[in-house]
Amino acid sequence: MKAEMDQEEEGKVAPKAQQPEGISLHRATELINLLISCSYSVRSFLAKWQLIRDKLEQIHSSLAAAAEGDNSATNSDLVGLLQAIKSTASETQVLANRCNDESYGGGKLHLRSDLDVIASKLHILMRRLEEIYASGILTSSQAIVVSRPGVGASWEDMRFYVKDLISRLKIGDSEMRLRALSALKQVLCDDDKYVRILVAKVAQGVALLVSFLESQSEGVQEEAAEAISVISGFDSHKGALVMAGAVAPLIRTLEMGSELAKERAAGALKKLTENSDNAWSVSAQGGVSTLLKIRGDASSSGELIRSACGVLKSLSGVEEIRRFMVEEGAVSIFVELSRSKEEASQIQAIEFLTILACEDAAIKQKVMVEGVLGSLVPHSSKAKEVALRAIENLCFSSPSSMNYFMSSGFLDCVLYLLRSGEISIQESALKAVARLSGLSEAIKKAMGDAGFIPELVKLLEARSFQVREMAAETLSGMISIQRNRRRFVREDENVDRILQLLDPEEKSVTKKFLLTVLVSLTDRKMMTSGYSKHLEKLAETEAADAKKIIKKLSTSRFRSMFTGIWCS
């Protein structure tokens, strides 16, 4: 390295008036690059050399960016800086040689002090270079971002690339910053190693990204928001974003950024608030009101609305914040949104209303008064399933809620869903019906009056095993009511259908609930049915309920026929 510098001194031409040593931006860049390479061979004072190398890399990136745009150095300030860089590079090389000499010329203590001095000099040079950039002396309109390391590149190459991008972000004009941000965002998206390098290995790298959220350039703001969104997807790095003060500018971006910047900022906040520790940070910065405003704004994009809803759902886990949302009109906003034609918005609105109301009687009452029950049977299959779960959570827990619920026409709605033929909907509807029928005798009577028995009987032969099972269980519960038993036996085919399904060879349905239905009956249609032999076979296989039914039906007229079975 020293020999190269001596050769440069010997080979230079007579100095020009404004360039005494004839050093160009390009040559200064080469000198720093050679020194960086040389520093890796030093095997002592490793921590101090790492610090020195970091500063050299930042100076190198700044010089390289400037040299790509203009290789001339005609300004006296820049000429003086380049001379200082060259001189400091020579001193650094001497120190590298001393560190590699086991005698540590001058002593270890003295050498350690010299290394601290060099690190300080490099820091000052770096600051001077940034000031020259800020003054507009250097332009880089033609500068391009350096090539990204290839697949399988070393950590050191990847780290150098990230640091180069960060240097360009610090000193570049708007165009260079945008291109550097775009390149940085891309590597963060493509490889999580770059995320770790940026967060853990680049001083102030995250803070610099956060600062660009306040940029007046839409493009810069959008790219910064996307990069931050990528970082926020890693649990181990969320703390770094919060410590860098990302929450407040993300919320301001939601308020005043472009539509794309808003979407990306909302996505970042959604990921950040998956950790409940960050909920108060968002609330303290006025985030709740901002997010509710987005939900109530018809001009907001679907992506923005979904992300905003995700943040609000996370924040609602804190009771005080949840109550504040209600005070801010969240119920009315989400009731309206639950009637949206867009499935995703419907589902999120219904789920959010359920969260708001499920643990608070006062909020639950407000949800019902606002008319949410009328909006919980939307059109898409997925939304219907979510609505049915919400109805269970909102209305099945207290008598007052149940009374309001029953008067809302829900039985007619759920009966319609049972008849729809969609397996997923039938399963969800049956779950609700099964739970509903177990709440009271009055509800079982109301279900019988509404016409549920014929539909449940039909569902005993549905394609889904789960539907068949739930239908049998629900039917057995409803038959415990005398009025419903009369309805059941009134249709001749009902008894026949149950007996047919009791075929011992039939494996498609559990027979326990079907036998429970028949145990409640005393109708002799069972004995005259062509399928009564199925009951007899079950009794022969020690099926207790089957024996009980036969014993119950047996009279003096039939006793001789069945004595051998039920007395065994």
PyMOL commands that set and color helices and strands:
alter all, ss='L'
color gray80, all
select helices_A, chain A and resi 2-11+25-39+46-69+76-100+108-135+155-171+174-190+192-201+205-214+218-232+235-243+247-256+259-272+276-284+287-296+302-315+319-327+330-337+343-357+361-369+372-375+381-395+399-406+410-418+423-437+441-450+452-459+465-478+482-490+492-501+511-519+525-528+532-540+544-553+556-566
alter helices_A, ss='H'
color red, helices_A
deselect
rebuild
show_as cartoon
